[in-house]
């Protein structure tokens, strides 16, 4: 069982304050969000009421009040091999338990055709992260069929589904680089990857649910989610609760998603998924996430992410608590398949769409089908929908609402790469066209005068550069930092390089060192280090030495310009200090001295 770090239960006063701020529409922070996650009983009811109002306002703004969406899809488990080792996962397995490392192309199309015949419009591609990096069987399967990587096969399979069935691919291939996102965007209506959690200890510490999984490092996942926004991919993400995170860590995960969404606007939905223990996993004995805890998390997510965000709870993981999740603020039921099982949780079947409609109606909502990509992006078109897949999306979308056109024919349509290839929908040569080559022929002839006196600007810039501060070497910077934070550390033989750098420093570095010496002499009491500044003709020799007595605020060496410091009578030495001989800063026990480049000055022992 994963141990959850203890958190102090919030006081009633703190909960009441956080609830009041949420009710008044005041922006809450991580601390207040973590407090709200602990709401139960009447306080939970109040929290759900606030979240419901926020959700309802968003639906009104969307022009569909009282409408909860879902996507009719098929689940295509392209491969169940993975290089990660998540301790709760039954989707990922080992090669000898599978008939083959990947589904064959014909198997993929067979599933997609069955979905199209049933009126589905989304093909959900789910697979493990880069299995060929861990499993030779995966590498051999790809090599035998001429694919360089799993992602190459994902791309080819998505094109086949578009051309031969008409379903819109939604791709979940895990962590992707910028280049990989750009390569997959033209064959998918949308993509996604669960953030799950930003709690790094669950990944880095032995026994954690993500320990041994390179693709579950939180910083890596946050970067991949952010890169999807930069590429302009409509993206699905979310968190998994109950895997060992505490309330603060859960709140931090929600705020990380909010940051990415606000920066790029690409996150189309956020899934709040509850952990369910599965047999034959390391976490099989861990308790399932409490459904009231799930409701509180959905409500906080709604308040943090706002009315415009679409929030989903998987309907096959919540038992009979449909009404509770609707009260908590969801507005989407996610993908529901009349054809395939949920291969991630095969023991928990999807509810029938008619049952989903009945449950939603009992809570005052009606359901409506959407596509794999949400209406906001359908209606906006480019740059969110790539030109090579835009016709496939338009064929299945209601042009007025951007939701699914339930009467549309789901049939294959050609997918065409433009002549000569098509690397990107935007400029991809800026690194050379501007950073390296610079702008030349694209300027008008009177550019130098019509937009201002650029010669004057250039002269001012050149003067600024001439007067810019001198750049210090890394060793000098390290020595100055050590002198500022822990002057005695310069006596450590391990820091000899830093000590030598500052002892032979000149110019700005020497001035900064002298300032530090003056400050330390005035402030340090009790260290067995004195700081003697020998200012010779070029103000360039600074020697740190160990002395038998510690400096005091009233008895310090005051540097002069003559080259030797003026001193006052040192305080009486303690018995311990009398026993300890002074040591040279150059090296413990050494009598070697540091010399100025211009004026020999012996160590001030």
Buried (B, 14 or more C-beta within 10 A) or exposed (E): EBEBEEEEEBEEEBBBBBBEBBBEEEEBEBEBBBBBBBBBEEBBEBBBBBBBBBBBBBBEEBEBEEBBBBBBBBBBBBBBBBBBBBBBBBBBBEBEEBEEBBBEBEBBBEBBBBBBEBBBBBBBBBBBBBBBBBBEBBBEBBEEEEBEBBBBBBBBBBBBBBBBBBBBBBBBBBBBEEEBBBBBBBBBBBBBBBBBBBBBBBBEBEEBBBBEBBBBBBEEBBBBBBBBBEBBBBBBBBBBBBBBBBBBBBBBBBBBBBEBBEEBBBBBBBBBBBBBBBEEBBBEEBEBBEBBBBBBBBBBBBBBBBBEBBBBBBBBBBEEBBBBBBBBBBBBBBBBBBBBBBBBBBEBEBBEBEEBBEBBEEEEBEBBBBBBBBBBBBBEEEBBBBBBBBBBBBBBBBEEBBBBBEEBEBEBBEBEEEEEEEEEBEEEEEEEBEEEEEEEEEEEEEEEEEEEEEEEEEEEEEEEEEEEEEEBEEBBBBBBEBBBEEBBBBBBEEBBEBBBBBBBBBEBBBEBBBEBBBEBBEEBEEBBBBBBBBBBEEBBBBBBBBBBBBBBEEBBBEBEEEBBBEEEEBEEBEEEBEEBEBBBBBEEEEEEBBBBEEEEBEBBB
